[in-house]
Amino acid sequence: MQPPVNEAPTVTPVKPFKIYRVFLPVLLGLAVIVWLFLDEFDTAVFSTFRFTFAGVAFIMAAFLLIFLRDAMLVWRFRLLADKLISWKQAFVVNILSEFTSTVTPTAIGGSGLVVFFLAKEGVEAGRSTAIMLVNLFLDELFFVVACPLLFLFVSLHDLFPPSAGIAALGYVFAGLYAMHLLWAALLYTGIFIRPDWVKKILLLLFKLPFLRRWQHKIVDMTGNLVMASHAIKSRSVVFWIKAGMLTAVTWVARFLVVNAVFLAFIPVTSHMIIFARQIILWIFMAVMPTPGGSGMSEFVFKEYYSDVCSSGSIVLLVTLVWRFISYYLYLILGALIIPRWLQEAFAKKKKTVITNK
C-alpha cells in the first residue's frame, strides 16, 4: 500500500563532522614545533630579527604560489572531467581532497576519495575513477621524471648533506624512488595497456594480511578500471600536453613556496638546493604514517634545512610558516567547507531517491 501523498519522507541524518580529525594533526605538528623551539630556540637571535617590507612581500608571494598550485589543480579537475563540473565544484572537490590528505596518514592519502567527491557532484562512477587514476599517474610521472633531473643540477652531497645528519637517507630515498617508479609503471599499465591484469594483481596483493584493511577501497577502484581505461585512451595529444603542463606547474609552485618563505627571513644564495630538497622531502613524506605527515614532517624539514642558515631559530620559524601555508591552511579550509558540503551532498542524494520513487 502506498503511503499518503502528504506524508513527509524520512530523511537519514548526516553523520556530524568529527572536529577531532582536524585537531589531532594540528596538535601533533605543533607539539613537535614547540619541542624544537624549547630545545633549540635562541631568544638572542630572535630579538635581533626584524620583519621588513620585503619579508612580508615574500610571505605574500608564498601564499600566491600555493593559490597558483590550487588553481592549476582545479583547472586539471575541470579538464579531466570534460567541463562537466563547474569551477566552483572543481574547487570544492580539490579542497576536500586536500583536506582528507591532511587528516589521513600520508601513506594512505585522500586521493581515493576523489571518486566519492566527484560522484556527489554528479560525475558518473567510471569517469570519476578515470579522473582519480589519471591524477595519480600524472603526479607520479612528475616525480619519476623530476628526481633524475635533480642530479643534473644538484650534487648528492648537497641533496644529502652529512651536516644534516641524514646522509644515510640517500639509500632510503633510492628505495622509495624505486617504489614510485614501480607504482607509476603499474598505473601506466592499468590505464593504457592491460587494466584487467592490474585489476587481478591488485586484488590478489590486497588479500595480504597487512593490506587487507584497504581491500574494499581497491575493490571499488578496480571495479571501474576497464571502463575508465577505454575512456582515457581515446584522449588527444593536446589533452595530455595540457594535463602534463598543469601538473608540472602545480608541483613547481608548491615547492617554490619554501624558497619564498626562506627569502622572507634570510638572503638565499642556493635556490636550486632548497627547491631540489623539497622534491626529496616529498618522497619521504609520502610514506609517513601520521595524518598528513604531521609531527614527522616538521622535524625532518628542520633537520634537512639546518645547514641552509646559521641559526636554528630561523629554520624553526621557516618550518612553522611553511607548514601553515602548505598544510594547516587546508585543514582550516576543509573544516569550513566539509560540514556544509556533506549536508548538501547527502540532501541531493535523498532528494534524487524520493524523486525517482
N, C-alpha and C positions, 0 to 999 in steps of 0.2 A: 504493500500500500504506500502511495506517495505521501510525503509529509505535506502539511498545509503550506500554501504558497507564501503566507505571511510569516512563517516561522523563520527566525534568524538562524543562519548557518553557524555551526560551531567552528570557531577559529582556534587552531592549535597555537598556543602561545610560543613565542620565540624565546629560546633559552637566553637568559641575560648574559651580557658580556662579562667575562671574568677579568676584572681590573688587575688582579694579582699577576696576570700574564705580562702586564706592562711593568709593574713594579719589580718583579724578580730580576730580569736582565739589567734594569737600571741600577738596582741595589748591588748586583754583582760587579758591574763596571765601576760604579762609584766607590765601592769598598776597596777595590784594587787601587784606584786613583788616590784615595785617602791614605791607604797604607804606604804607597810610594811617596806621597807628599810628606808623611810623618817620618819616613826613613831617610829621604834624600833632599827635602826642600830646604833651600838656603834663604833665609829671610834677608840677608845682606844683599844677595843678588837681586831679589825681588824688589827691595826698597829703591834700588837704582834704576829699575826698569820704568820707562815712560811710554805710554801709548801715543804714537804720533798720528798725524793725518794719514800718512802713507800706510801705517799699520792697520788703521780702521778700513782704509780702501782695500787692502789685501784680504781682510776678513770678509768684506762685502764681495770681493772677487771670488772667494771660496764658495760663498753661498750661490753666486751666479753660476759657477761651474756645476754645482750639484743640481741647480734648477735646469741647466742645459742638459745634464745627463737624463733627468726625468722627462724633459721634453722629447728627447730622442727615443726614450723607451715608450712613451705614449704614442709617438708617431709610428714606431715599429709595430705596436699593437694594432693600430689603425690599418697599417699596410698589410699585415698578415691576415687581418680579418676582412680584407677587401672592402673596407669602409662601411661594414655592416653595423659597426658601433660608432657612436658619436665621439667627439673629442672628450666630452665630459665623462662618458662611460669608460673610455680608454684610460683617462686619468685616474678614475676610481679603481679600476682593475689593477693599474700599476701600483698605486698606494697600498691597496690591500695585499698585493703580492709582496711588496717590500716589508710591510708590517708583519706578515706571517713569517717572513725570513728572520725578522729581528726577535721574535718570541719563540722560535723553534731552534733546536740545535742546528748549527751551520751545516753539519754533515747531512742533515735531512733537508733543510731549506723549505721555502714556501713555493717553489716552482710547481710542484704537483697540484697545488690548489688553484692554479690559474684556470684549469679546466672547469672547476666548480664556479669560480668568479665569472668567467665568460658565459657559462651556461645560465647563470642567474641574470645575465644581461641580454639573454635571448639568442646566444650563439649555439648552434647545434653541437652535439657531442663530438662528432667526427672532426668538424672544423676546429673545435676547442682543443682537441687532442693534437691536431696538426700544429696549431699555434704554439702550444706548450713545447712540443718536440723541436720545432724549428728554433724557438727561443733558446732552448738548452743547447742545441747544436751550434748555433751562431756564437753563443758565449764561449763554449768550449773551444770552438775553432779559433776565436780570438786569442785565447791563452796558448793554445798549441802553436800558433804562428808567432805570437809576440815573444814568448820566452826564449826561443833560439835567437831571435833578433837582438835581444838584450846583450848577448855575449859579443856582438859586433861593436858595441858602443861602451860597454862597461866590463871591467875585468872581474874575474872570480874573486879576487882579493877585495874589491870594493863591494861586491854583492854579498859576500860572506866574510866580513872583517873579523879578524881574531880579537880586536879590541872590544867588540860587542859581545864576546863570549859565546857566539853561536856559529862559529866557523864549521863545526861538525854537522850543522844542519844542512850543509850543501848536499850531503849524501841523502838526507831525508827528502830534500827538495827533488833530487833526481828520481827517487821512488814515487813521489807524489805526481811529478810530471808524467811519468810512465802511466800512472793510473788515469790521469786526464787524457792522455793520448789514446789509451785503450777505450775510454768512455766515448771520446769523440768518434773513434772508428766504429764503435758499436752503434752509436746514433746514426752515423752516415749509412751504415749497412741497413739498419732498420728503416730509415726514411727512404733511401734511394735504391737499394738493391734487393734485399730479401727480408721484408718485415716479418714474414712467417717464421724464419729462422730465429730472429732476435726474440720474437714472442716466446718461442719454445725455450730458448736459453734462459730468459729472464724468469719465466715461470718455474723452471727447474732450479735456478740459482736461489730464488727466494723461498724455496722449501727448506733451506738450511736453517738450523735452529736459531742462530744469531741474527738471521734476516727475516724470520717468519713474521715478526710483528708488523712488517711493512708489506706483507704479501698481498693484502687486499688492495693496496694502492697500485701495485704492479698489475694485478688482475684487471683493475679498472682502466689503467693506462694502455695495456696491450690489447684490450678488447676492441678498441677502435683504431689500432695501429695500421692494419692493412688498408682500411678505407682512407685513413689520413695520408698514407704513403702515395696512393693514387692521385689525391688532390694536390700534394706538394710537388710531385714530379712533373706536373703539367705547367709549372710556373716558368715565366720567361727569364732570359738572361738579365734583362733590365731590372726585373723584380729582385733577383739575387744580389745585384750590384747595390741597389738601394738598401736592401736589408743589411748587407755587409757593411756599408758605409755608416748607417745608423748605429750598428753595433760597435764599430770602432770608435766613433765619436762618443758614444755612451761611456765606454770604459776609459778612454783617454781623459775625458772631462772629470770622471770620478777620481782618477789617480792624480790629476793635476791639483786637486783640492789640497793635498798635502804640501805641494810646492808653494801654493798661495798662503797657507797658514804659516809655514816656516818664514816666508818673507815678511809676515806681519810682526815677527819677533826678532829675527836676526838677518843680517845680509847673507845671501846664499850664493855660493860660487860653484856648486856641483848639482845643478838642477837634474841632470840626467841620472845621477846616482840616486837622488831622492825619488824620482819617478820610477826608475827600474826596481828599486826595493819595494815599492808599492805592489808591483806585479808579483814579486816573490812572496811578499807578505800575504797577498790574497790567496795564493796557492795553499799556504799553511792554514789560513782562516777557514778554508773550505772543508777542513776535516775536524775543526774544533767542536767538542761535544756540548758546550754551553750554549744557551739561547743567543743567537747572533754572534757567537764568539765572545760574549761579554765577559769581562774579567781577564780572560786569557789574551784577548786582542790588545787591551791596554798595556798589559805587562810586556808582551812581545814587541809591540810598537816602540815602547820606551827603550827597551834593550837594543833593538835593531838600529835605532837612530841616535843612540847615545854618543856616537863618535862624530856626529854632524856638527854639533856645537859644544863648546867647552863646559857649559853649565847644564847640570842635570835638571835644575829647576825649570829652565826654559823648555827643555824637552817634555817635561811633565805638563806644562801649560799647552804646548803644541798638541800633546796627546789628548788632553781634555777637549780642546776646541775641535780637533779632528773628529773625535768620536761623537761630539754633539751634532756636528754638521752632517756626518755620513751615517749616523746610527740613531741617536736619540731623537733627532728631528722626525724620523719615520715612525718612531714609537708614538710621538705626540700626534702627528697627523692621522695615523691609523686609529689611535684611541678616540679621536674626534669623529672619524668617518664611519668606522665599522659598526657601532651600535645602530645608528640610523639606517645604514645600508642593509643590515640584517633584517630589520623590521620591514623595510620596503621590499626587499627581495623575496622574503617568505610571504609577505602580504600579496605580492603579484602572483606568486605560485598558487596561493589559496584561491585567489580571485579567478585564475585561469581554470582551476579544477571545478569550481562552482559553476562557472560559465559553461564548461563542457557538459556538465550534468543537465 
